Amino acid sequence: MPRRSGSIDVYLELGQKRGFAVALEWPGWARSGKDEAAALQALCDYGPRYARALRAARLGFEPPADPSAFIVVERLKGTATTDFGSPGVSPAADAKPLSPAELGRAQTILRACWRAFDTAARAAVGRELRKGPRGGGRSLDAILEHVLGADEAYLGQLGWPFTRDDPADVAGEIGRSRQAMLVGLAAATRGEIPARGPRGGLRWTPRYFIRRVAWHTLDHAWEIEDRRI
C-alpha cells in the first residue's frame, strides 16, 4: 500500500493506566494520554510546539493538521515506568545502527532541544512557577537539578562516564553533561562502547539514548513554560 503524503510513523507504548505516542524519526516528540487515542491526539497537539523548538535547526519539520497523519508502525507493552509518566520501552527500530548522517541529524535535534530548555529556563529566572492542584511542583532550581541528574543516569545507561566537577554549579555541570553526551553518543555510534555493561545488562542503543534525552529535555522545557507565572 502506498504511503500517504505527509504521513508520520509513530509507535505506541501502552501501559495499564497511560500510553505514549512517539514519533519514530523525530526524537523528543512524544506525548502521553490515558489511552491510545488520547496519546495520539496529544502528540498532534504538541506538533506546533515541537516545530518551534526545531525551527532554528531547519530540518523541515511540519506539524500535522490532525492525528490521521500518523501511521502506527509498532505497539509496545508498557511498564510501571510508562504508567508513572515516562516512556521506558525501546522500539525495534532503535536497534539499527546510526549512519554518520543520522548521527549529525540527531546531534542537531539534541542541540535544538537543549536551546529550547535553556530559553524556557532563562525566561523563568526570578519568576514563580505555578503549583499543581495539590500544591506540588518543583522549583526552577529543582528542575535544573533533576534534569542534570537524569542526564547523568542516561549517560550511565549509554555506558559513558561522567562525574561532576563542581556540584554547586548546576548550570555549568549541565553544559558539561551535554558535551559528554555528544562525545559518548559518537563513540557508541562507532561501536566503541560494548552493548552490555560489566554486569551483563544491556546498555541503551544510540537511537534510544537520543530519544530519551530529547524527550526529557523538551518535557521539562514545556513544563517550565506552562507553569511560569
Phi and psi in degrees as GROMACS dihedral restraints (atoms count N, CA, C in turn):
[ dihedral_restraints ]
;  ai    aj    ak    al  type     phi  dphi    fc
    3     4     5     6     1   -67.0    20    10
    4     5     6     7     1   147.3    20    10
    6     7     8     9     1   -76.0    20    10
    7     8     9    10     1   146.1    20    10
    9    10    11    12     1   -72.4    20    10
   10    11    12    13     1   143.4    20    10
   12    13    14    15     1   -63.9    20    10
   13    14    15    16     1   132.3    20    10
   15    16    17    18     1    80.6    20    10
   16    17    18    19     1     8.2    20    10
   18    19    20    21     1   -72.3    20    10
   19    20    21    22     1   154.3    20    10
   21    22    23    24     1  -131.0    20    10
   22    23    24    25     1   123.3    20    10
   24    25    26    27     1   -74.8    20    10
   25    26    27    28     1   131.8    20    10
   27    28    29    30     1  -133.4    20    10
   28    29    30    31     1   159.3    20    10
   30    31    32    33     1  -123.6    20    10
   31    32    33    34     1   157.3    20    10
   33    34    35    36     1  -115.9    20    10
   34    35    36    37     1   134.8    20    10
   36    37    38    39     1  -116.9    20    10
   37    38    39    40     1   108.0    20    10
   39    40    41    42     1  -113.6    20    10
   40    41    42    43     1   114.0    20    10
   42    43    44    45     1   -93.3    20    10
   43    44    45    46     1  -167.5    20    10
   45    46    47    48     1   -79.0    20    10
   46    47    48    49     1   -29.4    20    10
   48    49    50    51     1  -117.6    20    10
   49    50    51    52     1   -15.8    20    10
   51    52    53    54     1  -152.0    20    10
   52    53    54    55     1   151.1    20    10
   54    55    56    57     1  -133.3    20    10
   55    56    57    58     1   153.1    20    10
   57    58    59    60     1  -115.3    20    10
   58    59    60    61     1   139.4    20    10
   60    61    62    63     1  -109.1    20    10
   61    62    63    64     1   128.5    20    10
   63    64    65    66     1  -131.2    20    10
   64    65    66    67     1   127.7    20    10
   66    67    68    69     1   -74.5    20    10
   67    68    69    70     1   123.4    20    10
   69    70    71    72     1   -64.9    20    10
   70    71    72    73     1   -41.8    20    10
   72    73    74    75     1  -100.8    20    10
   73    74    75    76     1     5.3    20    10
   75    76    77    78     1  -127.1    20    10
   76    77    78    79     1    80.3    20    10
   78    79    80    81     1   -52.7    20    10
   79    80    81    82     1   136.4    20    10
   81    82    83    84     1   100.0    20    10
   82    83    84    85     1   -21.2    20    10
   84    85    86    87     1   -93.0    20    10
   85    86    87    88     1    93.0    20    10
   87    88    89    90     1  -153.3    20    10
   88    89    90    91     1   129.0    20    10
   90    91    92    93     1  -138.0    20    10
   91    92    93    94     1   159.0    20    10
   93    94    95    96     1  -114.0    20    10
   94    95    96    97     1   164.1    20    10
   96    97    98    99     1  -158.9    20    10
   97    98    99   100     1   172.1    20    10
   99   100   101   102     1   -70.3    20    10
  100   101   102   103     1   -19.9    20    10
  102   103   104   105     1  -152.6    20    10
  103   104   105   106     1  -177.0    20    10
  105   106   107   108     1   -58.0    20    10
  106   107   108   109     1   -48.6    20    10
  108   109   110   111     1   -63.6    20    10
  109   110   111   112     1   -41.3    20    10
  111   112   113   114     1   -66.8    20    10
  112   113   114   115     1   -37.6    20    10
  114   115   116   117     1   -66.7    20    10
  115   116   117   118     1   -41.6    20    10
  117   118   119   120     1   -65.3    20    10
  118   119   120   121     1   -38.9    20    10
  120   121   122   123     1   -66.6    20    10
  121   122   123   124     1   -40.8    20    10
  123   124   125   126     1   -63.7    20    10
  124   125   126   127     1   -39.9    20    10
  126   127   128   129     1   -61.1    20    10
  127   128   129   130     1   -43.9    20    10
  129   130   131   132     1   -62.8    20    10
  130   131   132   133     1   -44.0    20    10
  132   133   134   135     1   -61.6    20    10
  133   134   135   136     1   -31.9    20    10
  135   136   137   138     1   -88.6    20    10
  136   137   138   139     1    -0.2    20    10
  138   139   140   141     1   -54.8    20    10
  139   140   141   142     1   -47.5    20    10
  141   142   143   144     1   -61.8    20    10
  142   143   144   145     1   -35.2    20    10
  144   145   146   147     1   -69.1    20    10
  145   146   147   148     1   -39.8    20    10
  147   148   149   150     1   -64.3    20    10
  148   149   150   151     1   -39.7    20    10
  150   151   152   153     1   -60.6    20    10
  151   152   153   154     1   -40.6    20    10
  153   154   155   156     1   -65.1    20    10
  154   155   156   157     1   -39.1    20    10
  156   157   158   159     1   -63.5    20    10
  157   158   159   160     1   -33.8    20    10
  159   160   161   162     1   -96.7    20    10
  160   161   162   163     1    -0.1    20    10
  162   163   164   165     1   -54.3    20    10
  163   164   165   166     1   -47.8    20    10
  165   166   167   168     1   -67.8    20    10
  166   167   168   169     1   -21.5    20    10
  168   169   170   171     1   -74.7    20    10
  169   170   171   172     1   -21.3    20    10
  171   172   173   174     1    54.3    20    10
  172   173   174   175     1    53.1    20    10
  174   175   176   177     1   -99.7    20    10
  175   176   177   178     1     3.7    20    10
  177   178   179   180     1    80.8    20    10
  178   179   180   181     1    20.0    20    10
  180   181   182   183     1   -71.5    20    10
  181   182   183   184     1   131.4    20    10
  183   184   185   186     1  -125.4    20    10
  184   185   186   187     1   119.6    20    10
  186   187   188   189     1   -67.8    20    10
  187   188   189   190     1   145.4    20    10
  189   190   191   192     1   -75.5    20    10
  190   191   192   193     1   156.5    20    10
  192   193   194   195     1   -76.9    20    10
  193   194   195   196     1   -30.3    20    10
  195   196   197   198     1  -158.9    20    10
  196   197   198   199     1   167.9    20    10
  198   199   200   201     1   -64.8    20    10
  199   200   201   202     1   -10.4    20    10
  201   202   203   204     1   -65.0    20    10
  202   203   204   205     1   -15.3    20    10
  204   205   206   207     1   -73.5    20    10
  205   206   207   208     1   -17.5    20    10
  207   208   209   210     1   -82.1    20    10
  208   209   210   211     1   136.9    20    10
  210   211   212   213     1  -114.7    20    10
  211   212   213   214     1   114.9    20    10
  213   214   215   216     1   -78.6    20    10
  214   215   216   217     1   113.1    20    10
  216   217   218   219     1   -99.8    20    10
  217   218   219   220     1   -13.5    20    10
  219   220   221   222     1  -161.5    20    10
  220   221   222   223     1   143.1    20    10
  222   223   224   225     1  -119.5    20    10
  223   224   225   226     1   127.4    20    10
  225   226   227   228     1  -116.1    20    10
  226   227   228   229     1   144.1    20    10
  228   229   230   231     1   -77.2    20    10
  229   230   231   232     1   122.2    20    10
  231   232   233   234     1   -75.6    20    10
  232   233   234   235     1   174.8    20    10
  234   235   236   237     1  -127.5    20    10
  235   236   237   238     1  -172.3    20    10
  237   238   239   240     1   -60.8    20    10
  238   239   240   241     1   -31.9    20    10
  240   241   242   243     1   -61.9    20    10
  241   242   243   244     1   -42.0    20    10
  243   244   245   246     1   -59.1    20    10
  244   245   246   247     1   -49.5    20    10
  246   247   248   249     1   -66.0    20    10
  247   248   249   250     1   -29.1    20    10
  249   250   251   252     1   -69.5    20    10
  250   251   252   253     1   -29.1    20    10
  252   253   254   255     1   126.8    20    10
  253   254   255   256     1    16.0    20    10
  255   256   257   258     1  -131.3    20    10
  256   257   258   259     1   138.7    20    10
  258   259   260   261     1   -65.9    20    10
  259   260   261   262     1   139.1    20    10
  261   262   263   264     1  -143.0    20    10
  262   263   264   265     1    11.1    20    10
  264   265   266   267     1  -126.2    20    10
  265   266   267   268     1   131.9    20    10
  267   268   269   270     1   -86.2    20    10
  268   269   270   271     1   130.9    20    10
  270   271   272   273     1   -72.8    20    10
  271   272   273   274     1   161.4    20    10
  273   274   275   276     1   -58.8    20    10
  274   275   276   277     1   -35.5    20    10
  276   277   278   279     1   -63.3    20    10
  277   278   279   280     1   -22.4    20    10
  279   280   281   282     1   -75.0    20    10
  280   281   282   283     1    -6.7    20    10
  282   283   284   285     1   -81.1    20    10
  283   284   285   286     1   -14.5    20    10
  285   286   287   288     1   -72.0    20    10
  286   287   288   289     1   142.2    20    10
  288   289   290   291     1   -66.9    20    10
  289   290   291   292     1   156.4    20    10
  291   292   293   294     1   -92.3    20    10
  292   293   294   295     1   134.8    20    10
  294   295   296   297     1   -80.7    20    10
  295   296   297   298     1   163.7    20    10
  297   298   299   300     1   -56.2    20    10
  298   299   300   301     1   -38.7    20    10
  300   301   302   303     1   -66.5    20    10
  301   302   303   304     1   -40.3    20    10
  303   304   305   306     1   -67.2    20    10
  304   305   306   307     1   -36.6    20    10
  306   307   308   309     1   -62.0    20    10
  307   308   309   310     1   -45.4    20    10
  309   310   311   312     1   -60.7    20    10
  310   311   312   313     1   -41.8    20    10
  312   313   314   315     1   -64.7    20    10
  313   314   315   316     1   -41.9    20    10
  315   316   317   318     1   -63.5    20    10
  316   317   318   319     1   -41.9    20    10
  318   319   320   321     1   -63.2    20    10
  319   320   321   322     1   -36.7    20    10
  321   322   323   324     1   -63.3    20    10
  322   323   324   325     1   -42.8    20    10
  324   325   326   327     1   -65.5    20    10
  325   326   327   328     1   -43.7    20    10
  327   328   329   330     1   -59.3    20    10
  328   329   330   331     1   -45.5    20    10
  330   331   332   333     1   -61.6    20    10
  331   332   333   334     1   -38.0    20    10
  333   334   335   336     1   -64.8    20    10
  334   335   336   337     1   -41.4    20    10
  336   337   338   339     1   -63.8    20    10
  337   338   339   340     1   -41.9    20    10
  339   340   341   342     1   -63.8    20    10
  340   341   342   343     1   -39.1    20    10
  342   343   344   345     1   -62.6    20    10
  343   344   345   346     1   -41.7    20    10
  345   346   347   348     1   -62.5    20    10
  346   347   348   349     1   -41.3    20    10
  348   349   350   351     1   -65.4    20    10
  349   350   351   352     1   -46.2    20    10
  351   352   353   354     1   -62.5    20    10
  352   353   354   355     1   -39.3    20    10
  354   355   356   357     1   -62.7    20    10
  355   356   357   358     1   -44.7    20    10
  357   358   359   360     1   -64.6    20    10
  358   359   360   361     1   -41.3    20    10
  360   361   362   363     1   -66.2    20    10
  361   362   363   364     1   -43.4    20    10
  363   364   365   366     1   -61.8    20    10
  364   365   366   367     1   -39.7    20    10
  366   367   368   369     1   -68.4    20    10
  367   368   369   370     1   -19.7    20    10
  369   370   371   372     1   -96.0    20    10
  370   371   372   373     1    -5.1    20    10
  372   373   374   375     1   -62.0    20    10
  373   374   375   376     1   127.5    20    10
  375   376   377   378     1    79.3    20    10
  376   377   378   379     1     1.2    20    10
  378   379   380   381     1  -108.1    20    10
  379   380   381   382     1   152.2    20    10
  381   382   383   384     1   -82.6    20    10
  382   383   384   385     1   142.9    20    10
  384   385   386   387     1  -100.6    20    10
  385   386   387   388     1   130.4    20    10
  387   388   389   390     1   -60.4    20    10
  388   389   390   391     1   137.2    20    10
  390   391   392   393     1   -82.0    20    10
  391   392   393   394     1   162.0    20    10
  393   394   395   396     1   -77.2    20    10
  394   395   396   397     1   179.2    20    10
  396   397   398   399     1   -62.0    20    10
  397   398   399   400     1   -22.1    20    10
  399   400   401   402     1  -108.2    20    10
  400   401   402   403     1    17.6    20    10
  402   403   404   405     1    82.6    20    10
  403   404   405   406     1     8.1    20    10
  405   406   407   408     1   -89.1    20    10
  406   407   408   409     1   175.4    20    10
  408   409   410   411     1   125.3    20    10
  409   410   411   412     1   130.9    20    10
  411   412   413   414     1   -70.9    20    10
  412   413   414   415     1   150.9    20    10
  414   415   416   417     1   -73.1    20    10
  415   416   417   418     1   169.9    20    10
  417   418   419   420     1   -60.1    20    10
  418   419   420   421     1   -44.5    20    10
  420   421   422   423     1   -60.7    20    10
  421   422   423   424     1   -39.3    20    10
  423   424   425   426     1   -68.8    20    10
  424   425   426   427     1   -34.8    20    10
  426   427   428   429     1   -64.8    20    10
  427   428   429   430     1   -43.9    20    10
  429   430   431   432     1   -60.3    20    10
  430   431   432   433     1   -44.5    20    10
  432   433   434   435     1   -64.1    20    10
  433   434   435   436     1   -40.6    20    10
  435   436   437   438     1   -63.3    20    10
  436   437   438   439     1   -44.5    20    10
  438   439   440   441     1   -63.7    20    10
  439   440   441   442     1   -42.1    20    10
  441   442   443   444     1   -62.2    20    10
  442   443   444   445     1   -43.9    20    10
  444   445   446   447     1   -61.5    20    10
  445   446   447   448     1   -39.7    20    10
  447   448   449   450     1   -65.7    20    10
  448   449   450   451     1   -41.1    20    10
  450   451   452   453     1   -60.2    20    10
  451   452   453   454     1   -41.3    20    10
  453   454   455   456     1   -60.3    20    10
  454   455   456   457     1   -44.7    20    10
  456   457   458   459     1   -64.6    20    10
  457   458   459   460     1   -39.9    20    10
  459   460   461   462     1   -65.7    20    10
  460   461   462   463     1   -39.5    20    10
  462   463   464   465     1   -61.7    20    10
  463   464   465   466     1   -37.6    20    10
  465   466   467   468     1   -63.3    20    10
  466   467   468   469     1   -39.0    20    10
  468   469   470   471     1   -66.9    20    10
  469   470   471   472     1   -30.6    20    10
  471   472   473   474     1   -75.4    20    10
  472   473   474   475     1   -28.5    20    10
  474   475   476   477     1    95.8    20    10
  475   476   477   478     1    26.2    20    10
  477   478   479   480     1  -116.3    20    10
  478   479   480   481     1   129.6    20    10
  480   481   482   483     1   -73.2    20    10
  481   482   483   484     1   145.5    20    10
  483   484   485   486     1  -154.6    20    10
  484   485   486   487     1   129.5    20    10
  486   487   488   489     1  -131.7    20    10
  487   488   489   490     1   133.7    20    10
  489   490   491   492     1   -66.6    20    10
  490   491   492   493     1   137.3    20    10
  492   493   494   495     1   -85.3    20    10
  493   494   495   496     1   -41.1    20    10
  495   496   497   498     1  -138.1    20    10
  496   497   498   499     1    91.9    20    10
  498   499   500   501     1   -55.9    20    10
  499   500   501   502     1   -24.4    20    10
  501   502   503   504     1   -76.9    20    10
  502   503   504   505     1   -19.2    20    10
  504   505   506   507     1  -101.5    20    10
  505   506   507   508     1    78.9    20    10
  507   508   509   510     1   -65.0    20    10
  508   509   510   511     1   -43.5    20    10
  510   511   512   513     1   -60.8    20    10
  511   512   513   514     1   -43.5    20    10
  513   514   515   516     1   -64.8    20    10
  514   515   516   517     1   -38.6    20    10
  516   517   518   519     1   -69.3    20    10
  517   518   519   520     1   -33.0    20    10
  519   520   521   522     1   -61.4    20    10
  520   521   522   523     1   -43.0    20    10
  522   523   524   525     1   -61.2    20    10
  523   524   525   526     1   -41.6    20    10
  525   526   527   528     1   -67.1    20    10
  526   527   528   529     1   -39.5    20    10
  528   529   530   531     1   -65.7    20    10
  529   530   531   532     1   -36.5    20    10
  531   532   533   534     1   -65.3    20    10
  532   533   534   535     1   -41.6    20    10
  534   535   536   537     1   -63.0    20    10
  535   536   537   538     1   -41.5    20    10
  537   538   539   540     1   -62.3    20    10
  538   539   540   541     1   -37.1    20    10
  540   541   542   543     1   -65.3    20    10
  541   542   543   544     1   -41.1    20    10
  543   544   545   546     1   -65.6    20    10
  544   545   546   547     1   -42.8    20    10
  546   547   548   549     1   -67.9    20    10
  547   548   549   550     1   -46.6    20    10
  549   550   551   552     1   -63.9    20    10
  550   551   552   553     1   -39.5    20    10
  552   553   554   555     1   -61.5    20    10
  553   554   555   556     1   -44.0    20    10
  555   556   557   558     1   -62.5    20    10
  556   557   558   559     1   -40.6    20    10
  558   559   560   561     1   -64.8    20    10
  559   560   561   562     1   -42.5    20    10
  561   562   563   564     1   -64.7    20    10
  562   563   564   565     1   -37.8    20    10
  564   565   566   567     1   -64.5    20    10
  565   566   567   568     1   -34.8    20    10
  567   568   569   570     1   -79.5    20    10
  568   569   570   571     1    -0.5    20    10
  570   571   572   573     1    81.2    20    10
  571   572   573   574     1    19.8    20    10
  573   574   575   576     1   -87.4    20    10
  574   575   576   577     1    -5.0    20    10
  576   577   578   579     1  -114.0    20    10
  577   578   579   580     1   124.5    20    10
  579   580   581   582     1   -57.7    20    10
  580   581   582   583     1   145.2    20    10
  582   583   584   585     1   -66.0    20    10
  583   584   585   586     1   -23.6    20    10
  585   586   587   588     1  -117.6    20    10
  586   587   588   589     1   145.0    20    10
  588   589   590   591     1   -78.1    20    10
  589   590   591   592     1   179.9    20    10
  591   592   593   594     1   -63.6    20    10
  592   593   594   595     1   -21.9    20    10
  594   595   596   597     1   -98.8    20    10
  595   596   597   598     1     7.1    20    10
  597   598   599   600     1    93.7    20    10
  598   599   600   601     1    -5.3    20    10
  600   601   602   603     1   -74.3    20    10
  601   602   603   604     1   145.8    20    10
  603   604   605   606     1   -70.7    20    10
  604   605   606   607     1   133.2    20    10
  606   607   608   609     1   -84.7    20    10
  607   608   609   610     1   164.8    20    10
  609   610   611   612     1   -68.9    20    10
  610   611   612   613     1   144.0    20    10
  612   613   614   615     1   -75.8    20    10
  613   614   615   616     1   159.9    20    10
  615   616   617   618     1   -55.9    20    10
  616   617   618   619     1   -41.3    20    10
  618   619   620   621     1   -63.9    20    10
  619   620   621   622     1   -42.1    20    10
  621   622   623   624     1   -71.4    20    10
  622   623   624   625     1   -36.2    20    10
  624   625   626   627     1   -57.7    20    10
  625   626   627   628     1   -47.6    20    10
  627   628   629   630     1   -58.9    20    10
  628   629   630   631     1   -45.5    20    10
  630   631   632   633     1   -60.8    20    10
  631   632   633   634     1   -46.0    20    10
  633   634   635   636     1   -69.6    20    10
  634   635   636   637     1   -42.9    20    10
  636   637   638   639     1   -62.1    20    10
  637   638   639   640     1   -46.4    20    10
  639   640   641   642     1   -63.9    20    10
  640   641   642   643     1   -44.3    20    10
  642   643   644   645     1   -61.6    20    10
  643   644   645   646     1   -48.5    20    10
  645   646   647   648     1   -64.3    20    10
  646   647   648   649     1   -39.5    20    10
  648   649   650   651     1   -63.3    20    10
  649   650   651   652     1   -49.3    20    10
  651   652   653   654     1   -70.0    20    10
  652   653   654   655     1   -35.4    20    10
  654   655   656   657     1   -58.0    20    10
  655   656   657   658     1   -41.1    20    10
  657   658   659   660     1   -82.0    20    10
  658   659   660   661     1   -27.5    20    10
  660   661   662   663     1   -61.1    20    10
  661   662   663   664     1   -45.9    20    10
  663   664   665   666     1   -71.0    20    10
  664   665   666   667     1   -32.5    20    10
  666   667   668   669     1   -60.2    20    10
  667   668   669   670     1   -46.5    20    10
  669   670   671   672     1   -61.6    20    10
  670   671   672   673     1   -45.4    20    10
  672   673   674   675     1   -59.8    20    10
  673   674   675   676     1   -42.8    20    10
  675   676   677   678     1   -73.9    20    10
  676   677   678   679     1   -27.6    20    10
  678   679   680   681     1   -96.6    20    10
  679   680   681   682     1    -8.7    20    10
  681   682   683   684     1   -68.2    20    10
  682   683   684   685     1   131.8    20    10
